[in-house]
Amino acid sequence: MAAGGYAEAGPEGAQAEARLVTLADELDLVLAGPNGQGVTSPPVGLCAQIVAPFPPRGRIGVASQSGNFVSAFQNYASQTGVGLSRSVSAGNAAATGVADYLEWFADDPETDVGLCYVEGLDDGRDFFERIRSVTPRMPVVVVKGGATDGGQRAAASHTGSLATDDRVFDGMARQAGMVRAATIEAAFEAAATLATQPLPGGNGVLVLTTAGGWGVVTADAVTSHPDLA
């Protein structure tokens, strides 16, 4: 559902959103949104979104609380040729959220990697437990918005989300086995690599270099970070 003016708009909008969820339940509908951009499914030729190009078919499933970031990922897919299997703009995530989509992607034969953008979580522990069960089956790359006080205020007006403390989220992402990226571009690059290359067999770091000195200082850098060594 693309229409806005719901929870992100204030108390009256939140009440309208609650009525919308109730109606969807009564009609046995799966609600994506509101305040979202739509969905795509390249394997079946489905393009039900309001903007952005239809991406090429690939192995990356996108779930995002920002519709424009879905567009960005689709543009990267078109530019690089590393395509998408599905994309969903969660919007306000009134009935179904990012965790729901990632769980579905993990069982989807068309999807090898989950790529998501998250602003806020209604239930951080539930999200953590669910994603921790997903990552052994499918790599998940995440970008987190609302990392600062200013970003958290912006998140509240954008999707009505209560942004989670960034340090808490960072620790949760590590424990859940997610790959956290600092930017949208870095997130797509990580997802594209995971979708097109063999997955590593462990947590070690491989250094390839044409110069001995760079190999030495890189080994020092890796060793100084116990979680990488």
C-alpha positions in Angstrom: 0.0 0.0 0.0 1.6 3.3 -1.2 -0.7 5.8 0.5 0.8 7.8 3.4 -0.8 9.8 6.2 -0.9 7.0 8.7 1.3 6.3 11.8 4.0 8.6 10.5 1.6 11.5 10.5 0.6 11.5 14.2 -2.0 10.0 16.6 -5.0 10.2 14.1 -2.9 8.6 11.5 -1.9 5.8 13.9 -5.6 5.2 14.6 -6.4 5.0 10.9 -3.5 2.5 10.5 -4.9 0.3 13.3 -8.2 0.2 11.5 -6.5 -0.6 8.2 -4.7 -3.6 9.8 -8.0 -4.8 11.3 -9.7 -4.6 7.9 -6.8 -6.5 6.2 -7.1 -9.2 8.8 -10.9 -9.4 8.2 -10.3 -9.8 4.5 -7.4 -12.2 4.9 -5.1 -9.9 3.1 -1.3 -9.6 3.5 -0.6 -5.9 3.9 2.7 -4.4 2.8 2.8 -0.8 3.9 1.1 1.6 4.2 3.4 4.5 3.2 5.4 2.1 1.0 6.5 1.9 -2.6 5.2 -1.5 -3.6 6.6 -4.9 -4.5 8.5 -6.5 -7.4 9.1 -10.2 -8.3 11.3 -10.4 -11.4 11.1 -14.2 -11.6 7.4 -14.0 -12.4 7.5 -10.6 -14.1 5.6 -8.7 -11.3 6.2 -5.0 -11.0 3.7 -3.4 -8.6 5.6 -0.3 -7.5 5.1 3.4 -8.0 8.7 4.5 -9.0 12.1 3.1 -10.0 13.2 0.7 -12.7 12.1 -2.9 -12.9 15.3 -4.7 -11.8 16.9 -7.6 -13.7 16.3 -11.0 -12.3 18.9 -12.2 -9.7 19.4 -13.8 -6.3 19.0 -10.9 -3.9 15.8 -10.3 -1.9 15.3 -6.7 -0.7 13.1 -5.6 2.2 13.3 -2.0 3.2 11.6 0.5 5.5 12.5 3.2 2.9 10.9 3.0 -0.5 13.5 5.2 -2.0 16.2 2.9 -0.8 14.4 0.1 -2.6 14.8 2.3 -5.7 18.5 2.7 -5.0 19.0 -1.0 -4.8 17.1 -1.5 -8.0 19.2 1.1 -9.7 22.4 -0.6 -8.5 21.0 -3.9 -9.8 20.3 -2.4 -13.2 23.8 -0.8 -13.4 25.8 -3.8 -12.3 23.7 -6.6 -13.7 23.6 -8.3 -10.3 19.8 -8.7 -10.1 17.1 -9.1 -7.5 14.7 -11.9 -6.8 12.1 -9.9 -4.9 11.8 -6.4 -3.4 9.3 -5.2 -0.8 8.9 -1.7 0.5 7.7 -2.3 4.1 6.8 1.4 4.7 5.3 1.7 8.2 5.3 -2.1 8.5 1.8 -2.0 10.0 1.1 -5.7 9.6 4.2 -7.3 8.0 7.8 -6.1 8.7 11.3 -6.7 7.6 11.8 -9.8 9.7 8.7 -11.4 8.0 10.1 -10.8 4.6 13.6 -12.0 5.5 12.1 -15.2 6.9 10.2 -15.7 3.7 13.3 -15.0 1.6 15.2 -17.7 3.5 12.8 -20.3 2.3 12.5 -18.9 -1.2 14.2 -21.0 -3.9 14.8 -17.8 -6.0 16.7 -16.0 -3.2 20.2 -16.5 -1.9 20.9 -13.3 0.0 18.7 -10.9 2.1 19.4 -7.2 1.8 17.5 -4.8 4.2 17.2 -1.3 5.5 15.9 -0.8 9.0 15.0 2.4 10.8 13.3 1.2 14.0 12.0 -2.0 15.6 8.9 -2.4 17.7 10.3 -5.5 19.3 14.1 -5.7 19.1 14.3 -9.1 20.9 11.8 -10.7 18.5 13.6 -9.3 15.5 16.9 -10.6 16.9 15.6 -14.1 17.6 14.0 -14.4 14.2 17.0 -13.1 12.2 19.3 -15.3 14.2 17.3 -18.3 12.8 17.6 -16.9 9.3 21.3 -16.2 9.0 22.4 -19.9 9.2 20.3 -20.5 6.1 20.9 -17.2 4.2 23.3 -14.3 4.5 21.6 -11.0 5.6 23.1 -7.6 4.9 21.6 -4.7 6.8 21.8 -0.9 6.7 20.5 0.9 9.9 19.0 4.4 9.8 18.5 6.5 12.9 22.0 6.0 14.3 22.1 9.5 15.8 19.6 11.6 17.7 18.9 13.6 14.5 18.4 10.5 12.5 16.0 9.0 15.2 13.8 12.1 15.0 13.8 11.9 11.2 12.8 8.2 11.4 9.8 9.1 13.6 8.5 11.5 10.9 9.5 9.2 8.0 7.9 5.8 8.9 6.6 6.4 12.4 9.4 4.2 13.7 11.0 4.4 17.2 14.6 4.0 16.2 16.6 1.6 18.3 19.8 2.7 20.1 22.5 2.2 17.6 25.0 0.5 20.0 22.3 -2.0 21.0 21.4 -2.7 17.4 25.1 -3.1 16.4 25.6 -5.7 19.1 22.4 -7.4 18.2 23.3 -7.5 14.5 26.7 -9.1 15.3 25.1 -11.8 17.5 22.4 -12.5 15.0 25.1 -13.0 12.3 24.0 -10.1 10.1 26.5 -8.2 7.9 26.1 -4.5 8.7 27.0 -1.9 6.1 27.5 1.8 6.7 26.0 3.0 3.4 23.5 1.8 0.8 26.2 1.4 -1.8 28.4 -0.7 0.5 25.3 -2.8 1.4 24.6 -3.6 -2.2 28.2 -4.4 -2.9 28.3 -6.8 0.0 25.0 -8.5 -1.1 26.2 -8.7 -4.7 29.4 -10.4 -3.6 27.5 -12.9 -1.4 25.1 -13.6 -4.3 27.7 -14.2 -6.9 30.6 -15.8 -5.1 31.0 -19.0 -3.0 30.3 -18.3 0.7 33.3 -18.5 3.0 33.7 -21.7 5.0 34.6 -19.9 8.3 35.2 -16.6 10.0 38.8 -16.2 9.0 40.3 -13.4 6.8 42.1 -14.1 3.6 44.7 -11.5 2.4 45.7 -11.4 -1.2 48.5 -9.0 -2.0 51.2 -8.4 -4.6 53.6 -6.7 -2.1 55.0 -8.2 1.1 54.8 -5.0 3.1 51.1 -4.6 2.6 50.6 -8.2 3.6 52.5 -7.6 6.8 50.6 -4.5 7.9 47.3 -6.0 6.8 48.1 -9.0 9.0 48.8 -6.6 11.9 45.5 -4.9 11.3 43.6 -8.1 11.3 45.3 -9.5 14.3 44.6 -6.3 16.3 40.8 -7.1 15.9 40.2 -10.4 17.7 36.8 -10.8 16.0 38.6 -11.0 12.6 41.7 -13.0 13.5 
